[in-house]
Amino acid sequence: MTTTLRPSGPLQQSTGGARSRPYEIRVNSRRVGALLLAADTPFGPTVAEIRDLAVEEPDRRRGRATVAALAAEEVLRSWGCRRVRVSVPAGSAGGLRMADSLGYAEYSRNMAKELPAEPPALPEGVAGRPMTEAEFGIWLAGARESYAQSWIGRGMPAQAAHAKSVADHASLLPGGLATGGVSFGVLEAAGTPVGTVWVAPSGEASYVFDVAVAEEHRGRGYGRGLMLLAERTALAAGHRVLALHVFTDNTPALRLYESLGYRTTDFNYAKDLI
């Protein structure tokens, strides 16, 4: 029996080169699953994603998903894509095995923690407070540059990265520091600001959009204090789950989150198409 992809909808394409199309996974003429191919990532039309790949239960564990992913890569090559990304739920043992067998490399993780009912105490010697308007202006300039550099470091052209940074911050913070629902906290040690954390609602949870220890104060455990401050903020907003995203190469941050009880919800992988 032959596993193939068959388009299940029209090709959607923009003037900028982005495109997407849904496909059915078929064994001969029988539908056994589906996926969506999309070349609409922030990196432009040469970087694509395989999304929502699912094989129906009776046909799982027969290599259908692996063959479908390989067929999807061929479609993306025909689109001119040079890199493909895929997100795999942490609980999908088969998906994780497939990503490994096909040569995908992990680049980041989505993580979350179920929070206790009582707010955690901050470490001795530190205190949290709201960010001031003056501090926000300084923070925003630095955050825009840092965010742009993170995209540049992962292959995005500098001009596009800086434009994306300005646009994303404007979208997420239309009212600046006064944007509804958002919280900016400052961690102080002996009255000196040592770091900041940005927390905002995301569905039924809270999400850490940015956390940073000032460079001159790193290596002293203040990252833990900032994350505990974020947990207190989430609980104050009525949320019992706090989520975040971390790049796999940021080993200190990853180890910190794991030590605080955060668990991976999704592994994000990428592969160069040769």
C-alpha positions, 0 to 999 in steps of 0.5 A, a space after each residue: 500500500 502507498 502513502 501519499 499526500 492529496 491537496 484538500 483545499 486550494 493553494 493560498 498565496 500572498 503577493 509577498 510569497 507566503 503560501 499555505 495548503 491543507 493536505 489529506 494523508 491517503 493510503 491508496 484512495 483511503 484517507 488516514 490523516 491530514 496536515 497543513 503546509 505553510 510557508 508564512 513564518 517571520 523568516 519569509 517564504 523560504 522557511 516553512 512549517 508542517 502543522 497539525 500532522 495527525 494520523 487516525 488511530 487505526 493507521 498509527 504505528 505503521 509509518 504513515 506519518 513518517 512517509 507523509 512528512 517526507 512527502 511534505 518536505 518534497 512539496 516544500 522543496 518544490 515551493 523553494 523552501 530551504 528550511 522546515 519547522 515542526 512542533 511536537 507535543 511533549 506527550 507524543 512519543 511517536 512524534 518525537 521519535 519521528 522527528 529524531 529519525 528524520 533528522 530534525 534538530 530541537 531549537 526551542 521548547 514551550 513550557 508551563 507550570 501549574 502554580 500552587 494556590 499560595 503565592 511563593 515567597 521571594 528569596 531573602 534580600 530581594 523585593 518586587 515592585 511595579 515598573 515606573 513610566 520612566 523605567 518603561 521607556 528605557 526598558 522598551 528601547 532595550 527590549 526592541 533591540 534585544 528581540 531584534 538581535 534574537 531574530 538576526 541571530 537565527 537568520 532573519 535579515 537585520 532590517 526585517 528583524 528590527 521592523 518585526 520587533 517594533 511591530 510586535 511590541 506595538 501590537 502587544 503593548 498598544 497602551 505602553 505600560 498602561 496596556 490592559 492586563 499586562 504587568 511589568 515587575 522590577 526586582 530589587 536587591 538592597 534597593 537596587 534594580 537587578 532585573 525585570 519581568 513582563 507577564 500578560 494573560 494568554 487564554 486561561 493562563 499567564 505568559 512570561 513574554 520577557 524576563 531579564 537580569 541586568 548584565 552586571 547582576 547576573 550569576 547571583 540567582 536573581 533569575 529565580 527571584 524574577 520567575 517567582 515574582 512572575 508566579 505571584 503576578 499570575 496568581 494575582 491575575 487569577 491564573 493557576 498556569 504560567 507558560 513561557 518559551 525558551 530556546 534550547 541553547 539557553 541552557 542556564 534558563 532551561 535548567 532554571 525553569 526545570 528546577 522551578 517545576 516547569 514542564 515541557 509542553 511542546 518541542 520545536 524542531 527544524 531541519 534544513 532542506 537540501 
